[in-house]
Amino acid sequence: MRAALIALLCLAPAAARAASALVVVSEPISPSSREALEGLRAEWAEGIETVSAGRPLPSGPHGVIIALGGRAAMRARQAGAPMVVALAPAYRAEGGGSVTVLVAMTPPPERFVRLLAAAGVHRLLAVRAVPVEPEFARRAAAAGGPLGVVIDDEILPAADGLPGLLRDVGARADAVWLAPDPASVTPETFGVAREFSRARAVPFFAPAAGLVMEEIRGELTVSFRDCGREAARAARELLAGPAAAKVVYPAPSLEGRVVLSTVTAVSR
């Protein structure tokens, strides 16, 4: 009996580690990652260990690893633990490795489409750096049919290719959106899309809440803090059992403020 008790106590630290969450971030930490980390900590009541993606990860096992950003996700996947990946819109889980849940940087597809319909948009030109997630495309198409909303997804091969893409396919769209991805959202592409929308007097939807300004609409965005909160919820669910979904969508906590600050400024 005594030997069994000693063995149980020796296993306790490993069991605690296996039931814990580890957060991996890139350094220096970006403002978006810092905001997401604040949201994550607000949702995660207990203490949480945070490490840099530029250093070796602590020895496991880890119950779940939350990666904020693409570089952090690439580092975290080496541990072979269940993962939640946020702020990495271009990241895709590959092969049959560990369970991975991706936190999207948009509202759920059905809400995304309803927001477009409410804005009077019938055909959205969505400019992306990587192909749209298949489940998002399927759900958005199903929701858009009854509302008369179509999303044209176009891949931007290079940042300097946006003017040509807009000339080729932009004329049939009545709104433009740059999907949130560092490879497609640069000061140059943002400026080109903004000027194109101004010239055609169609709405331009921002890729992230921090880029909402003047006439640029923000209904399609979620905050980085919301992404962090959703990552915490997904991690907790992974610790409790098998993942229910491969992609989860944050519920915007400040949607009213974003919509009201942008709708009245758009000239159609």
Sequence and secondary structure as in RCSB ss.txt:
>XXXX:A:sequence
MRAALIALLCLAPAAARAASALVVVSEPISPSSREALEGLRAEWAEGIETVSAGRPLPSGPHGVIIALGGRAAMR
ARQAGAPMVVALAPAYRAEGGGSVTVLVAMTPPPERFVRLLAAAGVHRLLAVRAVPVEPEFARRAAAAGGPLGVV
IDDEILPAADGLPGLLRDVGARADAVWLAPDPASVTPETFGVAREFSRARAVPFFAPAAGLVMEEIRGELTVSFR
DCGREAARAARELLAGPAAAKVVYPAPSLEGRVVLSTVTAVSR
>XXXX:A:secstr
 HHHHHHHHHHHHHHHHHTSEEEEE SS  HHHHHHHHHHHHH  S  EEEETTS    S  SEEEEESHHHHHH
HGGG S EEEES TT    TT S EEEE SS  HHHHHHHHHHTT SEEEEEESS   HHHHHHHHHHHHHHT E
EEEEE SSGGGHHHHHHHHGGG SEEEE S TTT  HHHHHHHHHHHHHHT  EE SSGGG  TT B TT   HH
HHHHHHHHHHHHHHHSS S SEE    SSHHHHHHHHGGG   
